[in-house]
Amino acid sequence: MVDSRRPQDIEVEELLRNAELRNALEPFYDESISRVNVQHLPLAVENEYLASMLAWEQAPVLPIYRWFEPELRPPRPAVLNDATLHEILWDVIRRLHEKRIILDFTDHLSDRELYSLICRDILPSREKKIDSGRNYLHWDCTGDSRDPEIWLRYYASEEDRELWAEMYHLPLPDQADPPYPRNLPRE
């Protein structure tokens, strides 16, 4: 039996939006678009996915400090006493969170170390600035990803530690509680 009903206005709008998105993505077409089997997605979900891909492709790559108006240029750590540094650190953390930047694994760092990391590594880092209410940029503050010692010592679950030890056949660092627990803003 053939469905003789007329498409709802919303369905027509979704089809038109889909065509717009596909046309806009055409210059960027590569395997990341073709890998997703959108035929099994509802059209609204497919459109959301395509819109997020278009936002990614069109997003400017800027140093994070330029994501702010005015630019986020906190004072150098060396010129701040501990109390002032603590206050400015938390202001910077809140401002980063407003731009949907989440700092992960910070509890092993003192306030001065975290502030220095933000000033030295995070703020000058060139990243895609995607203005979407749904995306977060997570910054892993454990440092060099080739050296997992900090993560293994302070953050890895016992299961993760065991899997790592089996995989790499290396001794595990002693597990410890991070010395500077913080309640940072999350997603």
N, C-alpha and C positions, 0 to 999 in steps of 0.2 A: 504494500500500500504506500502511496506517495504522500508525503506530508505537504499539504497544500497551503499551510499557513504562511503569511507574509513575515519576513524577518522583522524583528523588533528594531526600533530605532537604535537602541544601544548596540545591537549586533552589527548594524550597518556602520555605526561610528567606530566600533572595534576593528572592523575590516578595513575601513579607510585609514585608521591610525596605523594598522599593521602595514599597509602599503606604504605609507609615509616613512615609517621607521625602516623598512627594508630598502627603500630608495636612498634614504640618508646613510644607511650602513654600506651601501654598495661599494664606495671607494675603499672601505676598510675590510672588505670580505677576505677572510682567511679561514683556517681550520677551526678556530675557536667558535665561529658562527656555525659551521657545518657539523661540528661534533654534537651539538645538542639536538636531539630529536624532538622538534617542536610540534610534530604532528600528533603527539600524544598529550599535549598541553592544552588546557582551555585557552581560547584566544586572548583573554584578558591577562593571563599569566605569561603567555608568549610575548605580548606587547610590553609587559613590565620588564621581562628579561631583555628584550631588544632595546628598550629605552635605557636600561642600565648599561648595556654595551655601548650605545651611542654616547652616553654621558662619559663613559671611560675614554672612548676614542677622542672626544672633543675637549676633554679636560686639559687645562694648561698645566704644565710641569713647572712648579715654582718652589723656591726655598720656603719652608714652612713659616719662617718669620714674616714672609710677604703675604701670607694668608690673612693677615690681620690689618685693620685700619685704625690707627696708624700701625706701622710695622711693629712687631713684637721684638724689641731689642732690650732685654733686661740688662742691668749692670753686670760687669764681669765679677765672678765669684771672689776674686782676690781683694776687691775693694769693699767687701761687705763683712760686717761682724756677724756672728752666728744668729742672733735674734732677728736682725734685718733680713738676712738671707732666708731664714725660715719663713718669714712673712711673705717675701717676694716669691719664694718657691711655690707656696700654696696659691698665690695669685696666678702664677704662670700655669700651674697644674689646672686650675679652674678654667683659665682662658683656652688652654689646649683642649680641654674637654668640650668647651663650647664649639670648637671646630671639629669635634668628633674624633679627637686623637686620644687614645687610651694608652696609658703607660702600664705595661705588664712587667711583673717580676722586679719590683723596686725595693723590696723589704731588706735586701742585703746591703743596700747603699745608705750611707749617712745622708743627711740633708745636703751637705756641701757636695758630696759625690754625685747625688742625683741632679742637683742644680747644675753642676759642671757638665754632666752628661747632656742635659737639655740644651745648655748654651753651646756646647762644642759639637754635638752630634745631631741632635734632633732639629733644632731651629734652622740650621743651615742646610739640612737635607732637602734635596729636590724631590718632590713627590707630586703625584697627580692630585689636583685639588678638585674633588668631585662634590658639587653642591647638591647633595641628596640627603634627605632626612633619614636615610636607612643605612648608609655606609659608615663604617668606622675604620680608622687607621690604627692598628695595634702596633705599638712599639715595644719590642722585646728588649728590656733593659739588662739582660744578663751578659751582654757584651758579645764578643766574638763567637759566632755560632759554631765554629770549628772546635771550640773548647767548651764542652758541656759541663765542666766541673761545678759551676755555680748553680746551674739548674739541677744537677744531680744532688748536690749537697742540701739545697734549701727548698726546692719546689717540686721535684719529681715524686710521684707516688712510689710506694714500695714495689708495686707491679712494674711501673716504668723503669725503676732502677734495676730490677731483676732482668727485664727484657734487654736493657742496654748492656748489662754485664754479660749476658749470654751471647749477644750479637757481636760485641767488640772484644770479648775475652780480656778485658782490662779490669784492674781493681777499682772498686767504687770508693769515692770519698766518703768519709763519715757523714751521716745525716745530721743536720742541725736545724734549730729554729733560727729564722732570719733575725738579725739583731735590731732591725729598725721597722717593726710592723707599722703599716699605714693602712688607712681606710680610704683608698683613692676612689674617685668617681669611676663608675663602670658604664657599660652600655645601658 
